[in-house]
Amino acid sequence: MVLLLESPIWLQWLGGHPATIVAMLALALACGLLSLIVLWRRWAFLGEGVAHAGFGGAGTAWLLAAFFPALDRTGLVDLFVINFCVLTALGIGFVHRSGKVHPDTAIGAFLAGTMAWGFLGQQVYLNAYHRSPAGFQSLLFGQAQLLSWTHAQLAVAMLIVCLSMLTMFRKEVLLYCFDPDLARTSGVRASLVHFMLILLITLAIVSGVRLIGTVLITAMLILPAATAVQITRKLYPAALISCTLSVVAAIAGLTISTRWPALPEGPLIVLWLFVTFLLTWAVRHGRRE
């Protein structure tokens, strides 16, 4: 397997380090599956809020580095990004489950607060060192070619966790996604399923921040399923199509970026998914006419 991934043919075709290829394909598969849940539960804005929370985590690390230079490390930034994403996801979930605050209000509040905190930390760092923090642009828009095998292994682990949990609780997840009230009356622990799904989406977002960036990662949790349901409304075919579209977009983005290195992978992947969505919608709309 390692020899196959490191072969010149693969590298020449897809372009980039094999760790990048593995991480991107794992992320694409996970997002293809989770995209259906985001679509069913109408959690597109939730993904946006959690993704942007990572910027608040980075801002915290930059703020600490401004006062304690020994803490100016990329690893610390990644740690704070992960913690902020998870804590924000749990915070949104708790506020929403209380029933006293509309979910969009809770998400909007966390999104605005974490983004403001992130930019505050970035400006304090800029004033202290007279330069932007290392990895600032890649955090926003991704920089896949800088990934290590450790990140690739974490992305694969994230995919395995998502597949395992969705398979193990597939009946509860389906019932909760389609009708939460019926799920509760049927004995499903709706709160447990609710937070489990939020954490799975958060894991995908955290894994994709360095690949796609906090600004664009949400697109991979929306567009695959949005395109798939234009083709079929059946569950398993839609899941297969969603995963296929996501993987094809990842491969296309990596391949195009190889041919034209000035074009970054993240925006290319998102644009590929967006164009595919528009074409699919146009074909379906044309048939109805």
DAQUI-V398236 format. One record per backbone hydrogen bond with DSSP energy under -0.5 kcal/mol. NH is the residue of the N-H (numbers start at 1). CO is the residue of the C=O. Records with the same first field share a line. If there is no record, write none. Layout:
NH = CO ; CO
//
This chain:
5 = 1
6 = 2
7 = 4
11 = 7
12 = 8
13 = 9
14 = 10
15 = 10 ; 11
20 = 17
21 = 17
22 = 18
23 = 19
24 = 20
25 = 21
26 = 22
27 = 23
28 = 24
29 = 25
30 = 26
31 = 27
32 = 28
33 = 29
34 = 30
35 = 31
36 = 32 ; 33
37 = 33
38 = 34
39 = 35
40 = 36
41 = 37
42 = 38
43 = 38
47 = 43
48 = 44
49 = 45
50 = 46
51 = 47
52 = 48
53 = 49
54 = 50 ; 51
55 = 52
56 = 52
57 = 53
58 = 54
59 = 55
60 = 56
61 = 57
62 = 58
63 = 59
64 = 60
65 = 61
66 = 62
67 = 63
68 = 64
71 = 68
72 = 69
73 = 71
77 = 73
78 = 74
79 = 75
80 = 76
81 = 77
82 = 78
83 = 79
84 = 80
85 = 81
86 = 82
87 = 83
88 = 84
89 = 85
90 = 86
91 = 87
92 = 88
93 = 89
94 = 90
95 = 91
96 = 92
97 = 93
98 = 94
99 = 96
101 = 95
105 = 102
106 = 102
107 = 103
108 = 104
109 = 105
110 = 106
111 = 107
112 = 108
113 = 109
114 = 110
115 = 111
116 = 112
117 = 113
118 = 114
119 = 115
120 = 116
121 = 117
122 = 118
123 = 119
124 = 120
125 = 121
126 = 122
127 = 123
128 = 124
129 = 125
130 = 126
136 = 133
139 = 135
140 = 136
141 = 137
142 = 138
143 = 210
144 = 211
146 = 143
147 = 144
152 = 148
153 = 149
154 = 150
155 = 151
156 = 152
157 = 153
158 = 154
159 = 155
160 = 156
161 = 157
162 = 158
163 = 159
164 = 160
165 = 161
166 = 162
167 = 163
168 = 164
169 = 165
170 = 167
173 = 169
174 = 170
175 = 171
176 = 172
177 = 173
178 = 174
179 = 175
183 = 179
184 = 180
185 = 181
186 = 182
187 = 184
188 = 183
190 = 188
193 = 189
194 = 190
195 = 191
196 = 192
197 = 193
198 = 194
199 = 195
200 = 196
201 = 197
202 = 198
203 = 199
204 = 200
205 = 201
206 = 202
207 = 203
208 = 204
209 = 205 ; 206
210 = 206
212 = 208
213 = 208 ; 209
214 = 139
215 = 140
216 = 140
217 = 213
219 = 216
220 = 216 ; 217
221 = 218
222 = 219
223 = 219
226 = 222
227 = 223
228 = 224
229 = 225
230 = 227
231 = 227 ; 228
232 = 228
238 = 234
239 = 235
240 = 236
241 = 237
242 = 238
243 = 239
244 = 240
245 = 241
246 = 242
247 = 243
248 = 244
249 = 245
250 = 246
251 = 247
252 = 248
253 = 249
254 = 250
255 = 251
256 = 252
257 = 253
258 = 254
259 = 255
260 = 256
263 = 260
264 = 262
268 = 264
269 = 265
270 = 266
271 = 267
272 = 268
273 = 269
274 = 270
275 = 271
276 = 272
277 = 273
278 = 274
279 = 275
280 = 276
281 = 277
282 = 278
283 = 279
284 = 280
285 = 281
286 = 282
287 = 283
288 = 284
289 = 285
//
